[in-house]
Amino acid sequence: MSLCLVVDEMHPTLLPMLASIGVAADYRPQLTAAEVPGALAARPYDGLVVRSKVRVTADLLARAPHLRYVARAGAGVDNIDEAAMAAAGVALLNAPEGNRDAVGEFAVGLLLALFRHLVRADGEVRQGVWRREANRGEEIGGKTIGLLGYGHMGRAFARRLGAFGCTVLAHDHDPAVAPDAHAALVPLAELQARADVLSLHIPYSPANHHCVNDAFLAGFRRPLWLLNTARGEVLDHAAVVEGLQAGRLYGAALDVLENERLATLSAAQAARFDFLKAAPNVLLTPHIGGWTHQSYQRINEVLVGKLAAFLGAAGGGAGE
């Protein structure tokens, strides 16, 4: 039987689901990040289940010599050193399938809110201000939506855009990514030449830090609406501010920020954040794109399914 340490709050379905595949879970979400290494060293855990509490580094892995897998309850794995995992022979499991539908729906909502000035108009009416012409909006139909990254999240967004009568183009640097009926895969230059909207759907890694920067945005032929439901660090927020000020961006909807611990912003980050939160054509949300009641449970289902397959393949499944 596998013994795993669970260090983050999880949907209550997780523990019985783990038990059903022969995994005994030590559920300890009360642990602080600083306490996790000691907890791993104290017992022969062969598994670790995390969300975002800890960074899985070579030092952490060294404290857990029995570890065979780390299961990340979510899509992004930017808090996990994949090179260290590979060097230690520890498998990485994650569950992007669990919240892709939530992200796809949310991205549509952001686009509609941005195009139709929903947040601004709501605030005005609540204050007794009735401005119809000033809130005349745009339609998705007829636009060309450009997706940077065409994995689980980009595909989920593209599927939902199909009903709007728009053109969806996607660019992905991975040559193994296949096209489908919902988007045409195109070179980056074509995406930049044709897109009216740019939506980011790429994972974060040190290699793509600030890859969407001023030079990247300057490569687009026309002004854009910009959506980011991926990771804040892939986007240079200075370029967003400059683009909005110069008119190269019509507006932006950001579900993720360069630093989401708002109490720790540097002076430069605070200045950019002050501009963004005051801008009437910017929407800001607290990293909730994949955060629904349904995805909270579905992530468990996906993760446990992958874990069952891993343990079965490794000869460590239920009944041992």
C-alpha positions in Angstrom: 0.0 0.0 0.0 1.2 3.5 -0.9 1.5 6.0 1.9 1.2 9.7 0.9 1.4 13.0 2.7 -1.2 15.6 1.8 -0.1 19.1 2.8 -2.8 21.3 1.3 -6.6 21.7 1.8 -8.4 19.3 -0.6 -11.9 18.6 -1.5 -13.2 16.0 1.0 -13.7 13.4 -1.7 -9.9 12.9 -2.0 -9.3 10.7 1.0 -12.0 8.0 0.2 -10.9 8.1 -3.5 -7.3 7.5 -2.5 -8.3 4.7 -0.1 -10.2 3.0 -3.0 -7.0 2.6 -5.0 -5.0 1.4 -2.0 -3.4 4.7 -0.9 -3.2 5.6 2.7 -3.3 9.4 3.1 -1.8 11.3 6.0 -4.0 14.5 5.6 -2.1 17.4 7.3 -3.2 20.7 5.7 -2.3 22.4 8.9 1.4 22.0 8.2 3.3 25.2 7.4 5.6 25.2 4.4 8.5 25.2 6.8 7.2 22.1 8.6 6.8 20.0 5.4 10.4 18.9 5.0 10.5 17.6 8.6 7.2 15.8 8.2 8.4 14.1 5.0 11.6 12.9 6.8 9.6 11.5 9.8 7.8 8.7 7.9 8.5 6.6 4.8 6.1 8.4 2.5 6.3 7.3 -1.1 3.9 10.0 -2.2 3.3 13.7 -1.7 0.1 15.6 -2.7 0.4 19.4 -3.0 -1.3 22.4 -4.3 0.8 25.5 -3.9 2.0 25.5 -0.3 5.5 24.3 -0.9 8.1 24.4 -3.6 9.3 20.9 -4.4 13.0 21.3 -4.8 16.1 19.1 -4.7 16.5 19.9 -1.0 12.9 18.9 -0.2 13.3 15.6 -2.2 16.5 14.8 -0.3 14.4 14.8 2.9 12.1 12.1 1.5 14.3 9.2 0.3 11.3 6.9 -0.2 9.3 9.3 -2.4 8.1 7.8 -5.7 5.6 10.5 -6.8 4.4 14.0 -6.3 0.8 14.7 -7.2 0.0 18.3 -7.9 -3.8 19.0 -7.4 -4.1 21.4 -10.3 -2.6 22.2 -13.7 0.4 24.4 -13.2 3.7 22.8 -11.9 5.8 26.0 -11.6 6.3 25.3 -7.9 7.9 22.0 -8.8 11.6 21.6 -9.9 11.0 19.1 -12.7 14.8 18.6 -13.3 15.3 17.8 -9.6 12.3 15.4 -9.8 13.8 13.6 -12.8 17.2 13.4 -11.1 15.7 11.9 -8.0 13.6 9.4 -10.1 10.3 10.8 -8.7 7.3 10.9 -11.0 5.2 14.1 -11.4 1.4 13.8 -11.8 -0.9 16.8 -12.3 -4.5 17.4 -13.3 -5.0 20.0 -16.0 -8.0 18.1 -17.3 -9.7 18.8 -14.0 -10.1 22.6 -14.3 -9.8 23.1 -18.1 -13.5 23.6 -18.5 -13.6 26.1 -15.7 -10.8 28.1 -17.3 -12.4 27.9 -20.8 -15.7 29.3 -19.5 -14.0 31.9 -17.4 -11.9 33.2 -20.4 -15.2 33.6 -22.4 -16.6 35.6 -19.4 -13.5 37.8 -19.3 -13.7 38.5 -23.0 -17.4 39.4 -22.8 -16.9 41.6 -19.8 -14.0 43.4 -21.5 -15.9 43.9 -24.8 -19.2 45.0 -23.3 -17.8 47.1 -20.4 -19.8 45.0 -17.9 -18.0 45.9 -14.8 -17.8 49.6 -15.5 -21.4 49.8 -16.6 -22.6 47.9 -13.5 -20.6 50.3 -11.2 -22.1 53.4 -13.0 -25.7 52.2 -12.7 -25.2 51.5 -9.0 -24.2 55.1 -8.6 -27.2 56.4 -10.5 -25.2 57.1 -13.7 -27.0 55.9 -17.0 -24.5 56.0 -19.9 -25.5 54.0 -22.9 -23.4 55.4 -25.7 -20.2 55.6 -23.6 -20.7 51.9 -22.9 -21.3 50.8 -26.5 -19.3 47.6 -26.8 -17.8 45.2 -29.3 -19.0 41.7 -30.4 -16.9 38.6 -30.4 -18.5 37.6 -33.8 -16.2 38.5 -36.7 -13.1 38.9 -34.5 -9.9 36.9 -34.8 -9.0 35.4 -31.4 -5.3 34.4 -31.0 -4.3 31.8 -28.5 -0.7 31.6 -27.3 -0.5 28.0 -26.2 -2.8 25.2 -27.3 -2.9 22.7 -24.5 -5.8 21.8 -22.3 -6.8 25.4 -21.4 -6.4 26.9 -24.8 -8.4 24.1 -26.4 -11.2 24.5 -23.8 -11.4 28.2 -24.6 -11.4 27.5 -28.3 -14.3 25.0 -28.0 -16.4 27.6 -26.3 -15.6 30.3 -28.9 -17.0 28.2 -31.7 -20.5 29.4 -31.1 -19.6 33.1 -31.5 -18.8 33.2 -35.2 -15.2 34.2 -34.7 -11.9 32.9 -36.2 -9.7 31.2 -33.7 -5.9 30.9 -34.3 -3.5 29.2 -32.0 0.3 29.1 -31.8 2.2 26.5 -29.8 6.0 26.1 -29.8 5.6 22.3 -29.3 5.6 20.7 -32.7 3.7 17.7 -31.3 0.6 19.8 -30.6 -2.1 18.8 -33.1 -4.7 21.0 -34.6 -8.4 20.3 -34.2 -11.8 21.5 -35.4 -11.8 24.5 -33.0 -8.7 26.4 -34.0 -6.1 26.6 -36.8 -2.5 26.2 -35.7 -0.4 28.9 -37.3 3.1 30.4 -37.0 3.6 33.2 -34.5 4.0 35.7 -37.3 0.6 34.9 -38.7 -1.0 35.1 -35.3 0.6 38.5 -34.8 -0.6 39.6 -38.3 -4.2 38.6 -37.8 -5.3 38.6 -34.2 -7.7 41.1 -32.6 -7.4 39.4 -29.2 -4.5 37.7 -27.6 -5.2 35.1 -24.9 -2.4 33.5 -23.0 -2.5 29.8 -22.2 1.1 28.8 -21.6 2.6 27.3 -18.4 5.3 29.2 -16.6 9.0 28.2 -16.7 12.1 30.2 -16.2 12.7 30.0 -19.9 9.5 31.9 -20.8 9.7 34.5 -18.0 8.3 37.7 -19.5 8.2 36.1 -22.9 5.1 38.3 -23.7 6.9 41.7 -23.4 7.0 45.0 -25.2 8.8 43.6 -28.2 6.4 40.7 -28.5 3.3 42.9 -28.3 4.9 45.4 -30.8 4.9 42.5 -33.3 1.1 42.6 -33.6 -0.2 44.4 -36.7 -3.1 46.1 -34.9 -4.1 47.1 -31.3 -5.2 44.2 -29.1 -7.4 43.1 -26.3 -5.3 41.0 -24.0 -6.4 38.1 -21.7 -4.2 36.2 -19.2 -5.6 33.2 -17.4 -2.2 31.4 -17.4 0.6 32.6 -15.1 1.4 36.2 -14.3 5.1 35.7 -14.8 4.9 35.0 -18.5 3.6 38.5 -19.0 5.8 41.7 -18.6 3.4 44.0 -16.7 5.5 47.0 -17.6 4.7 46.2 -21.3 1.0 46.0 -20.4 1.0 49.4 -18.8 3.0 50.9 -21.7 0.7 49.2 -24.2 -2.4 50.6 -22.6 -0.9 54.1 -22.3 0.2 54.1 -26.0 -3.0 52.7 -27.3 -1.4 49.4 -28.5 -3.8 47.6 -26.1 -7.5 48.4 -26.1 -7.9 46.7 -22.8 -6.7 43.8 -20.6 -8.3 41.2 -18.4 -5.8 39.7 -16.0 -6.7 36.7 -13.7 -3.1 36.3 -12.7 -0.5 38.9 -11.7 3.3 39.2 -11.7 3.2 39.1 -7.8 -0.1 37.8 -6.3 1.0 38.4 -2.7 -0.2 42.0 -2.9 1.3 42.9 0.5 4.8 42.2 -0.8 4.8 44.2 -4.0 8.0 46.0 -4.8 7.9 49.8 -5.5 7.9 49.1 -9.2 5.2 46.4 -9.0 3.1 48.6 -6.8 3.3 51.5 -9.3 2.2 49.1 -12.1 -0.6 47.7 -10.0 -1.9 51.1 -9.1 -2.1 52.0 -12.8 -3.9 48.8 -13.7 -6.4 48.9 -10.9 -7.3 52.5 -11.8 -7.6 51.9 -15.5 -11.3 51.6 -16.7 -10.3 49.2 -19.5 -8.6 46.7 -17.2 -10.3 43.8 -15.4 -8.5 42.2 -12.4 -9.5 38.9 -10.7 -7.8 36.9 -8.0 -6.6 33.8 -9.9 -10.0 32.2 -10.0 -10.2 31.0 -13.6 -10.0 27.4 -12.7 -11.6 27.8 -9.2 -15.1 26.4 -9.3 -17.0 23.9 -7.0 -17.0 21.4 -9.9 -13.3 21.7 -10.7 -12.4 21.3 -7.0 -13.8 17.8 -7.1 -12.9 17.0 -10.7 -9.3 17.6 -10.0 -9.3 14.9 -7.4 -11.0 12.5 -9.9 -8.4 13.2 -12.6 -5.4 13.0 -10.1 -6.6 9.8 -8.5 -7.1 8.2 -11.9 -3.6 9.1 -12.9 -2.2 7.9 -9.6 -4.0 4.5 -9.9 -2.5 4.1 -13.4 1.0 5.0 -12.1 0.8 2.7 -9.1 -0.5 -0.1 -11.3 2.2 0.3 -13.8 4.8 0.5 -11.1 3.5 -2.5 -9.3 2.3 -0.5 -6.3 -1.4 -0.5 -6.6 -4.2 -1.5 -4.3 -3.9 -4.7 -2.4 -0.1 -4.6 -1.7 
